[in-house]
């Protein structure tokens, strides 16, 4: 009686674990029949049947395929989006859409101090279309033959430019202006140059015979030119050292980048090095006319508020018709002897041209553009290639192009 009272007073003995019961002989063991079931071999998933396990593997396979489609298509599969739309509104794209693009600083003051006979007419035609399309202020000038300014003229021009409605793009044939010298905010500069001899020949015949627009603009620009001068043979001009075909008139491109200092008009190392320095510190882009489409691509990349869709406009057949009207007529090629003399007289121009060309190719490389260039003409005999010079951009370390542009805009 005392034992029953100790166990709670019932007739049923206390339950024991099955293993203990089997060891005591009170019930059948695991292999002896009875109600005890054999444990499944998948000990990590004791509560899943083989059918459940197969279902899980199929779901995992579908998930992997969906991820693959996502990566290949650059986004979520359409059937997943359709399914979510069917089930109700979803925040999937809001939470997992592509990251927002970085917004580069927007320069509201741009100056294109265009070099004569370097495709500037074509670019200005494009800018007129783009200004209407994108709503920026295109400020142009009717002054074409005054590139060198006195100090007072510089101050007046900078004042007029700086007070223009922003965002503006100012364009004129004028040598580089240092706004900060007169207390103004330095704008972003852009420009385009071309092979110096080709530029000289284009200018030589344009001043005499104009272009295909048929308005006799050469007569307007050079009304006092005598007939014997207008029809002067190019070879005679070069070989007999006429002023138009000799220095300092052949020293033309570098002053656009050197500036308004009197020494910028003297052919020599001083003007050359100062022009290079200004290209590096004040110009966002100096392109090469021989690769104009790549120039336009980079302008659209750097200044989208001004140049978005510029390449599609440039390639439009209607615009091409207008561009063809600005091609100089009656151009002839000088003799090899005359061209070699031009090379000698324009050695500083060529050193600057090849420097800018190299920088332009490196910039294209930075933004993933390949150079599609015609076979280059033989270099002048006097020209010694610099260590940086290559026809194709050299491999360099990857750099954050967004950071590079921000640094340019902060200058």
TAMO-V53348 format. One line per field, one symbol per residue. ss: DSSP state (@ for helix, = for strand, . for the rest). phi: phi as a letter, one per 20 degrees, with the letter a starting at -180 (. if undefined). burial: + if it has 16 or more other C-alpha atoms within 10 Angstrom, else -. Layout:
ss=???
phi=???
burial=???
//
This chain:
ss=.@@@@@...........@@@@@@...................@@@....@@@@@@@@@@@@@@@@@@@@@@@@....@@@@@@@@@@....@@@@@............====.......@@@@@@@@@@@@@@@..====..........@@@@@@@@@@@@.....====.......@@@@.....======..@@@@@@@@@@@@@@.=.....@@@@@.....@@@@...@@@@@@...@@@.........@@@@...@@@@...@@@@@@@@@@@@@@======@@@@@@@@@@@@@@.@@@@..@@@@@@.@@@@@@@@...=.......@@@@@@@@@@.@@@@@@@@@@@@@@@@@@@@..................................@@@@@@@@@@.
phi=.fffffenneeefffcggfffffeneafefddnnefeffffeffcfddeffffffffffffffffffffgffemrfgffffffffffpfcdfffecffffffefgdfecccdefeflcmfffffgffffffffdmeeeddceeddcedcfffffgfffffffeffefccecafbfgdefffdnefffedcaccbggfffffffgeffecmcefmdlffffecfeffffffdfffffgffemfgfdbfeffedfggfdfpefgffedgrfgffffffffgfdcdfbcedgfcffffffffffecffddfmfffffefgffffffffeffdlfceffgffffffgffdffffffgfffffffffffffdmeeeddfgffgfgffedgegefbfdgefcffcffffffffffff
burial=--------------------------+++------------------------------------+---------++-----------------------------++++++++++++++-+++-++--++----++++-------+++----++--+--++----+++++++++++++------++++++++++++-++++++++++++++----++---------------++-+++-----+++--++++++++++++--++++---++-+++-++--+++++++++++++++++++-+++++++-++--+----+---+--+++--+--+---++-+++-++++++++++++++++++++++----+-----------------+---+--------------++--
//
